[in-house]
Amino acid sequence: MHLSIKRLLPFLLLVLVVSGCASNGIYRNEFSNCIVSQPLACEDHAIQLHHANSDQEYLLGFVEIDDQGQLRNRKQMQALLDELYTMAANESLLINVFVHGWHHNAKPQDPNVESFKGSLAQLSELENRLAAAQGKQPRKVVGVYVGWRGESIDVPYLNNITFWDRKSTAQEVGHLGMDELLLKLEEISNVKNTLDPPIKSRLVIVGHSFGGAAVYSATSQILASRFVDSRENKNVNDTAKGFGDLVVLLNPAFEALRYGPLFDLAQARCSYFLEQQPRLVILTSEADKATKYLFPLGRIFSTFFETHGPTNRDNCHRPVSYQEGAADRSTVGHFKPLLTHELHLASQAKQATYAEVVDVWRQQQVGGVQQYGATELIHLDKTVARNPYLNVKVDKRLIKDHNDVFGEEILQFLRQLIVISTQE
């Protein structure tokens, strides 16, 4: 009897895995614009208008990508782009892209979808207050939720084994379908700007966990190219350009070694202008066990036959040394040699106007502390002031674990970063 059970175990395990496979289809298969109201949730629609005619109004669009990095339906993306092109021809936009991570997708009621909605409503309210203070028309807030299969098995506990499978998928998502989407969204954000409007359209991209890895795959080469090309008339340095206006990675799950070239690029520039804005911000919680422990465990086996050597840099008299093997096994936010800042909870929240927030960024000092609302950003004296690439270790009181990235203090800090990076 016991022998029969043992023989059946592999089969039973296979049945459990197959029956627990996460859905692999499209969730938002209606491509017309739907106005969300009390009786009409518009959950099947890829384009949704929320809080119409209020200070919290925003447009939310969904673009879904499959495991091979291909768009699940090009008509879904094109319908959203057509809607945004029409809007951009008539008014300025503040476009916010969110790419979710492990264990999430574009399913209605997914916690990331709901948190993104709340963030957009708050951002729209903030944009309306800022515009009123400046005597200008507010930008229309647009959210683009990029959905992919964040786990291939949805059985509790067993789904943790999908970590390395989803890592590979995230890189496919970033290299293929997402590139086109982000480049076209950037083009849309520039439509009105060519006419020199009173307030310009802006594009902000946020990726969480493996979504952060996907965003980095899609944008890192473009960031490097534009940093190198940040020279006015090709003979003097200009402010370093970015992709869109700001790229934010929250608890990203990719190797520190992949970030090394961008870190070196920024380090090789010994000063930045007062007008330099942040372009890439990486925020990783010190309490994120998934990227701190689970990720390196998997990389031990996948890098076993690779060769690594030492890396030694001394750009602008700021020496950096590390072993490539350690950088290849650690995530970017848990690799001490490449960290540039720490973010802590302030002892007392400080209210500031948005113009004052911009001045705080501009007046930063090497090794100094800057307060942004309820948080303090500590410069670790590894880079010069106003370096546009920030790799930040975050206090566990602000982000308590891998998925806790929508806390009010962090959202407030991100909103202030957006204000800094999108000011005229």
KOLLUM-835094 format. One record per residue (C-alpha): x, y, z; residue in one letter. Coordinates in nm, 3 decimals. Layout:
N
X/Y/Z/A
...
***
This chain:
424
0.000/0.000/0.000/M
0.276/0.241/0.094/H
0.460/0.153/-0.228/L
0.150/0.237/-0.435/S
0.118/0.573/-0.267/I
0.482/0.651/-0.337/K
0.432/0.565/-0.703/R
0.128/0.789/-0.720/L
0.295/1.090/-0.558/L
0.468/1.223/-0.874/P
0.139/1.192/-1.064/F
-0.058/1.364/-0.789/L
0.198/1.644/-0.771/L
0.174/1.690/-1.148/L
-0.206/1.708/-1.127/V
-0.180/1.965/-0.847/L
0.060/2.181/-1.047/V
-0.144/2.162/-1.369/V
-0.472/2.232/-1.192/S
-0.310/2.526/-1.015/G
-0.177/2.695/-1.329/C
-0.265/3.063/-1.332/A
-0.491/3.197/-1.605/S
-0.309/3.262/-1.932/N
-0.565/3.473/-2.115/G
-0.657/3.837/-2.163/I
-0.860/4.005/-1.886/Y
-0.957/4.336/-2.050/R
-1.112/4.237/-2.384/N
-1.342/4.537/-2.442/E
-1.144/4.817/-2.608/F
-1.386/5.111/-2.598/S
-1.366/5.390/-2.340/N
-1.598/5.324/-2.047/C
-1.702/5.586/-1.789/I
-1.696/5.424/-1.445/V
-2.009/5.494/-1.240/S
-2.176/5.331/-0.940/Q
-2.365/5.061/-1.134/P
-2.103/5.034/-1.412/L
-1.763/4.900/-1.302/A
-1.619/4.870/-1.657/C
-1.401/4.578/-1.541/E
-1.379/4.417/-1.886/D
-1.276/4.744/-2.049/H
-0.914/4.827/-2.133/A
-0.990/5.203/-2.118/I
-1.171/5.347/-1.816/Q
-1.251/5.701/-1.706/L
-1.268/5.731/-1.326/H
-1.413/6.012/-1.109/H
-1.533/6.206/-1.415/A
-1.559/6.585/-1.375/N
-1.394/6.591/-1.032/S
-1.051/6.690/-0.900/D
-0.967/6.317/-0.883/Q
-1.050/6.241/-1.247/E
-0.810/6.012/-1.433/Y
-0.807/5.784/-1.736/L
-0.687/5.427/-1.676/L
-0.571/5.201/-1.959/G
-0.458/4.838/-1.961/F
-0.202/4.675/-2.190/V
-0.147/4.301/-2.143/E
0.162/4.104/-2.247/I
0.206/3.725/-2.265/D
0.486/3.500/-2.138/D
0.686/3.541/-2.459/Q
0.685/3.919/-2.435/G
0.423/3.961/-2.709/Q
0.116/4.182/-2.683/L
-0.186/3.964/-2.610/R
-0.388/4.174/-2.854/N
-0.242/4.465/-3.049/R
-0.590/4.615/-3.079/K
-0.591/4.660/-2.700/Q
-0.274/4.872/-2.707/M
-0.372/5.057/-3.024/Q
-0.713/5.156/-2.886/A
-0.543/5.310/-2.582/L
-0.279/5.487/-2.793/L
-0.547/5.629/-3.026/D
-0.737/5.762/-2.724/E
-0.423/5.924/-2.584/L
-0.314/6.074/-2.916/Y
-0.652/6.247/-2.939/T
-0.625/6.375/-2.581/M
-0.263/6.490/-2.629/A
-0.355/6.699/-2.930/A
-0.592/6.908/-2.716/N
-0.447/6.913/-2.364/E
-0.136/6.838/-2.162/S
-0.109/6.495/-2.000/L
0.063/6.345/-1.696/L
0.108/5.982/-1.798/I
0.192/5.727/-1.529/N
0.288/5.372/-1.625/V
0.285/5.091/-1.367/F
0.431/4.746/-1.433/V
0.339/4.498/-1.159/H
0.558/4.221/-1.027/G
0.549/3.869/-0.885/W
0.208/3.716/-0.792/H
0.006/3.987/-0.970/H
-0.167/4.039/-1.305/N
-0.429/4.259/-1.477/A
-0.725/4.076/-1.325/K
-1.009/4.292/-1.189/P
-0.970/4.347/-0.814/Q
-0.599/4.254/-0.818/D
-0.450/4.443/-0.519/P
-0.197/4.619/-0.743/N
-0.473/4.737/-0.977/V
-0.671/4.880/-0.685/E
-0.365/5.045/-0.528/S
-0.272/5.201/-0.862/F
-0.621/5.345/-0.893/K
-0.593/5.507/-0.551/G
-0.251/5.651/-0.636/S
-0.383/5.801/-0.961/L
-0.676/5.967/-0.782/A
-0.437/6.125/-0.530/Q
-0.200/6.236/-0.805/L
-0.485/6.397/-0.997/S
-0.591/6.589/-0.687/E
-0.231/6.700/-0.634/L
-0.199/6.808/-0.998/E
-0.516/7.018/-0.968/N
-0.386/7.192/-0.653/R
-0.046/7.257/-0.809/L
-0.199/7.399/-1.127/A
-0.435/7.623/-0.927/A
-0.141/7.761/-0.727/A
0.041/7.839/-1.053/Q
-0.265/7.982/-1.226/G
-0.249/7.720/-1.503/K
-0.473/7.450/-1.642/Q
-0.401/7.111/-1.480/P
-0.265/6.823/-1.683/R
-0.501/6.531/-1.736/K
-0.378/6.235/-1.533/V
-0.348/5.909/-1.726/V
-0.256/5.569/-1.583/G
-0.130/5.279/-1.795/V
-0.128/4.942/-1.616/Y
0.097/4.689/-1.789/V
-0.029/4.341/-1.705/G
0.155/4.013/-1.748/W
0.136/3.670/-1.583/R
0.314/3.745/-1.255/G
0.291/3.382/-1.148/E
0.241/3.062/-1.344/S
0.098/2.864/-1.050/I
-0.162/3.016/-0.817/D
-0.160/2.747/-0.545/V
-0.066/2.914/-0.213/P
0.289/2.835/-0.096/Y
0.354/2.623/-0.407/L
0.348/2.944/-0.610/N
0.676/3.047/-0.446/N
0.863/2.807/-0.674/I
0.767/3.029/-0.970/T
1.024/3.292/-0.864/F
1.292/3.195/-1.117/W
1.046/3.109/-1.394/D
0.884/3.453/-1.362/R
1.228/3.621/-1.357/K
1.297/3.488/-1.706/S
0.949/3.590/-1.823/T
0.992/3.944/-1.687/A
1.303/3.992/-1.899/Q
1.110/3.877/-2.208/E
0.831/4.121/-2.124/V
1.080/4.406/-2.097/G
1.280/4.327/-2.409/H
0.990/4.286/-2.650/L
0.633/4.418/-2.618/G
0.703/4.682/-2.357/M
0.967/4.867/-2.561/D
0.716/4.963/-2.827/E
0.453/5.070/-2.575/L
0.687/5.292/-2.374/L
0.838/5.458/-2.681/L
0.494/5.538/-2.820/K
0.379/5.675/-2.484/L
0.686/5.899/-2.481/E
0.596/6.016/-2.830/E
0.243/6.096/-2.710/I
0.377/6.293/-2.414/S
0.575/6.508/-2.659/N
0.283/6.584/-2.895/V
0.163/6.893/-2.709/K
0.513/6.992/-2.595/N
0.619/7.080/-2.952/T
0.363/7.363/-2.940/L
0.516/7.509/-2.623/D
0.205/7.482/-2.402/P
0.168/7.669/-2.068/P
0.236/7.339/-1.890/I
0.407/7.043/-2.056/K
0.298/6.681/-2.075/S
0.507/6.436/-1.875/R
0.570/6.060/-1.858/L
0.658/5.866/-1.540/V
0.728/5.490/-1.542/I
0.713/5.271/-1.228/V
0.802/4.902/-1.206/G
0.771/4.675/-0.901/H
0.961/4.350/-0.831/S
0.997/4.159/-1.159/F
0.804/4.447/-1.314/G
1.103/4.660/-1.212/G
1.330/4.411/-1.389/A
1.110/4.435/-1.700/A
1.118/4.816/-1.694/V
1.495/4.814/-1.651/Y
1.533/4.575/-1.946/S
1.319/4.805/-2.159/A
1.484/5.135/-2.061/T
1.846/5.080/-1.954/S
2.002/5.102/-2.301/Q
1.793/5.408/-2.384/I
1.894/5.574/-2.056/L
2.261/5.508/-2.132/A
2.231/5.643/-2.486/S
2.059/5.962/-2.376/R
2.301/6.018/-2.090/F
2.593/6.001/-2.332/V
2.410/6.227/-2.576/D
2.334/6.495/-2.312/S
2.554/6.753/-2.480/R
2.413/7.074/-2.618/E
2.550/7.130/-2.971/N
2.771/6.825/-2.904/K
3.047/7.032/-2.745/N
2.936/7.114/-2.390/V
2.758/6.914/-2.120/N
2.384/6.959/-2.074/D
2.161/6.815/-1.803/T
2.143/6.436/-1.830/A
1.834/6.323/-2.017/K
1.622/6.023/-1.922/G
1.346/5.803/-2.059/F
1.029/6.006/-2.032/G
1.071/6.220/-1.723/D
1.127/5.967/-1.444/L
1.177/5.591/-1.410/V
1.113/5.441/-1.063/V
1.192/5.080/-0.966/L
1.036/4.948/-0.643/L
1.198/4.641/-0.482/N
1.329/4.544/-0.827/P
1.440/4.183/-0.882/A
1.743/4.200/-1.111/F
2.118/4.165/-1.068/E
2.334/4.449/-0.940/A
2.584/4.359/-1.213/L
2.334/4.472/-1.476/R
2.317/4.815/-1.309/Y
2.697/4.852/-1.297/G
2.737/5.021/-1.640/P
2.477/5.290/-1.563/L
2.634/5.350/-1.221/F
2.977/5.392/-1.385/D
2.834/5.626/-1.649/L
2.686/5.860/-1.388/A
2.997/5.839/-1.168/Q
3.222/5.949/-1.452/A
3.057/6.291/-1.453/R
3.205/6.497/-1.172/C
2.931/6.760/-1.136/S
2.570/6.828/-1.231/Y
2.385/7.153/-1.294/F
2.132/7.295/-1.046/L
1.866/7.221/-1.308/E
1.950/6.850/-1.316/Q
1.645/6.639/-1.230/Q
1.629/6.278/-1.107/P
1.594/6.033/-1.397/R
1.618/5.685/-1.243/L
1.526/5.608/-0.881/V
1.562/5.257/-0.735/I
1.393/5.199/-0.398/L
1.453/4.870/-0.212/T
1.335/4.787/0.138/S
1.591/4.652/0.380/E
1.314/4.407/0.483/A
1.250/4.270/0.133/D
1.332/3.901/0.191/K
1.243/3.794/-0.163/A
1.515/4.003/-0.326/T
1.755/3.982/-0.030/K
1.756/3.605/0.025/Y
1.550/3.411/-0.231/L
1.697/3.582/-0.538/F
2.065/3.518/-0.444/P
1.982/3.155/-0.363/L
1.863/3.096/-0.718/G
2.155/3.285/-0.870/R
2.406/3.058/-0.694/I
2.300/2.773/-0.922/F
2.243/2.972/-1.240/S
2.587/3.140/-1.221/T
2.780/2.830/-1.107/F
2.968/2.783/-1.436/F
3.021/3.152/-1.510/E
3.354/3.327/-1.460/T
3.378/3.655/-1.269/H
3.654/3.894/-1.184/G
3.710/4.206/-0.975/P
3.578/4.550/-1.066/T
3.775/4.858/-0.963/N
3.673/5.214/-1.049/R
3.802/5.555/-0.943/D
3.585/5.810/-1.119/N
3.608/6.169/-0.993/C
3.818/6.049/-0.697/H
3.538/5.824/-0.571/R
3.679/5.470/-0.565/P
3.445/5.172/-0.596/V
3.558/4.808/-0.575/S
3.357/4.485/-0.579/Y
3.357/4.128/-0.704/Q
3.151/4.064/-1.018/E
3.034/3.730/-0.877/G
2.880/3.896/-0.572/A
2.715/4.159/-0.794/A
2.577/3.888/-1.023/D
2.418/3.702/-0.732/R
2.276/4.007/-0.549/S
1.987/4.231/-0.644/T
2.066/4.591/-0.721/V
1.905/4.722/-0.401/G
2.094/4.487/-0.169/H
2.442/4.540/-0.311/F
2.617/4.788/-0.084/K
2.894/4.911/-0.323/P
2.632/5.052/-0.564/L
2.396/5.210/-0.308/L
2.389/5.591/-0.321/T
2.124/5.691/-0.063/H
1.913/5.576/0.230/E
1.551/5.673/0.293/L
1.425/5.690/0.651/H
1.112/5.794/0.833/L
1.151/6.149/0.958/A
1.102/6.221/1.326/S
0.842/6.480/1.230/Q
0.666/6.534/0.897/A
0.742/6.863/0.726/K
0.499/7.036/0.494/Q
0.646/7.224/0.198/A
0.518/7.391/-0.115/T
0.606/7.224/-0.441/Y
0.848/7.502/-0.531/A
1.022/7.441/-0.198/E
1.046/7.068/-0.274/V
1.228/7.149/-0.599/V
1.467/7.378/-0.409/D
1.539/7.101/-0.156/V
1.649/6.876/-0.441/W
1.863/7.146/-0.599/R
2.034/7.243/-0.275/Q
2.137/6.891/-0.174/Q
2.484/6.842/-0.028/Q
2.719/6.546/-0.053/V
2.665/6.340/0.262/G
2.371/6.560/0.361/G
2.012/6.492/0.463/V
1.707/6.621/0.276/Q
1.354/6.603/0.409/Q
1.066/6.524/0.177/Y
0.739/6.528/0.373/G
0.752/6.240/0.622/A
1.080/6.099/0.490/T
1.450/6.186/0.500/E
1.680/6.112/0.208/L
2.039/6.058/0.322/I
2.322/6.103/0.071/H
2.588/5.835/0.131/L
2.880/6.037/-0.010/D
2.939/5.788/-0.292/K
2.834/6.022/-0.571/T
2.836/6.393/-0.644/V
2.530/6.606/-0.567/A
2.227/6.581/-0.798/R
2.340/6.257/-0.959/N
2.026/6.168/-1.163/P
2.056/5.794/-1.082/Y
1.963/5.708/-0.723/L
1.992/5.358/-0.574/N
1.819/5.389/-0.237/V
1.804/5.155/0.063/K
1.464/5.208/0.230/V
1.386/5.180/0.601/D
1.159/4.884/0.681/K
0.917/5.122/0.852/R
0.845/5.273/0.510/L
0.832/4.949/0.308/I
0.779/4.654/0.539/K
0.821/4.370/0.286/D
0.842/4.284/-0.083/H
0.486/4.382/-0.174/N
0.427/4.674/0.061/D
0.506/4.948/-0.192/V
0.188/5.156/-0.170/F
0.227/5.296/0.181/G
0.128/5.659/0.222/E
0.479/5.784/0.312/E
0.634/5.615/0.008/I
0.359/5.739/-0.223/L
0.409/6.091/-0.086/Q
0.783/6.064/-0.153/F
0.716/5.940/-0.507/L
0.468/6.219/-0.573/R
0.733/6.473/-0.468/Q
0.987/6.307/-0.695/L
0.735/6.340/-0.977/I
0.691/6.709/-0.892/V
1.072/6.757/-0.902/I
1.115/6.569/-1.229/S
0.820/6.731/-1.407/T
0.863/7.096/-1.315/Q
0.925/7.338/-1.600/E
***
